[in-house]
Amino acid sequence: MTVLSRTAALTGAAVLLGGALAGCGGDSGAKTEEKAEKGSSAAADLSTCKADAEPAAKPYGDGFPQDWPFPTDTVVFDAQDRGSQGTVVSAVSSTPFKSILAFMNKDVVAAGYMVQEGETEEHDAEAEWKGNGFRGRWAIRESAKCPGETVIQVLSER
């Protein structure tokens, strides 16, 4: 796969991940059309509470770093290998949003996954990252269904 096609695939997967994690508003027609064109399903159910989350089997796939750190009190409940679009891992944590945000910006970076760019809002945050032979995007948001819990999704590609 060429660098250009990898970039296009990763960008497409990031758009899908970003759309799936959007905390407010609906999909635009263009995003819905893009999802249909790529034949991808939406990301895992983001309303899963920690008490109901069943741990996903490890490893999460060749496209996901085995040493990616998740906060304690986190259950990874879904891992989807989307081929050329990368691997999407979904998790839920009983750790509050602001603490998860600090973890992503400190502990994940300390593990070698450097933030390239990102944005933070009151109830959600996302960032592009690169490191240890992988690159991708992470997104976190306060759970709308489970008070005090935080949803984490990480998109990764070699």
N, C-alpha and C positions, 0 to 999 in steps of 0.2 A: 504494500500500500504506500503510495507516495505521501510526502509530507502534506501536500495540498489536500489530498482526499482524506487524510487523517484529520486535518484541521476542520474540513467540512463536516465530517462525521461527528467529531467531538462537539463542534458548534451546534449541530442539529440536536444531538443528545442533550446538550446544555439547555437549549431552548425548551425541549420537552420537559427536562427536569425543572427548570425555572417555572414553566407553566403549571406543572403539577404542584409546585410548592407555593404558588401565589396565594397569599392569605386573603386577598380581597379582590373583588371584580371577577369577571368571567373571561373565558378564552375569547380572543378576537377571532373573527372568521379566518384570518390568515393562519393563526396558530392551529386551529382545528383542521384546516385543510392540509397544513404541513404534517400533522400527526397522521392523517389518513394516507397521505402520499408515502410516508416512510413505513407504513404498516406497523407502527409501534403502538403498543397499548400504553395507557397511562401508567405512571409510577404506582408502586404498591399503595394499598389503602393507607391513607395518612391519618385515619381516625382510630387506629389501634392504640389502646391504652397499655401501659406496661404490664398490668396485672393479667391481661389477655394475650400478651405477645409470647409466641413460641419461638425459641431461638432457631435461627437458620443454621443449616449445616455449614461447617467450615471445611476447607477454605472456601471463600466466596467466589472464586474463579481466577483464571490466569490474568485477567485484566484488572485485578484489584490487589493492592499491596497487602501481604499477609501481616505486616507489622503496623498497619494503620491503627493509631490509637483511638479508642472510644472511651468516654468518661465512665468511671464506675457508676453503677446504678443505671446502666444502659443495656437494652436487649436489642440486638440486631435480629430482626424478624423476617427480612426478605432480602434476597440477593438475586438480581436478574442480569444474566449475561445477554447483552444485546448486540453481540457480534461486533461489527465495525463501529457501532455507536458507543461501545464501552460497557462497563458493568455498573449497575446502579444498586447500591446497598442502602436499605432503609432501616432505621432504628428508632426507638423511643426511650427516653430517659426520664427518671423522676427528678433529675437535677433541673433547677430553674433555668430559664432561657439565658439570663445574663451570665450565669456561671458556665453554661455550655459555650457561650460566645467567647468568654475568657479562655476556656480550655482550647477551643479551636484556634485562637490567635496565639496561644502560648505553647501548650503541650504538643499540638499537632505540628506547629512550626518547629519546635525543638526536636521532633522526631524526623525532621528533614523535608517536610512538605511545606514549602514556602508559598505564602499568599502572593499572587501576582497582582490582583486587583479585586475589589469587592465593594459591597455596600451594606450598611446596617440601618435598619429602621427600628421602630419601637418594639415590634413583635416578631420580626424576622431578619435574617441576615444571610448573605451568600458571598462566596468568593471563588475566584479561579485559583488553582494551586498547581504547583509543579515540584517534583522532587523524587529522588530515589528511583529514577527510571520510569516514573509515571507522571501523568498530568490529569487534571480534571476540574471538578467544581464541587464544592460542598454548599449545602443550604440547610439552615436551621429555622425553626419557627415554633412559637408557642402552640401547644395543642389546643385546638378549638373545642375538642370533646373532653379532654382529660385535664382538669385544672392542675396547675403546677408542673405539668409534664412538657417536655420539649421533643419535637420530632427532628430527626437528623437524617439527611440523605447525602450520600457521597457518590458522585459519578467519577469513574476512573478509567483510564486507558493507558496502555503501555506506550 
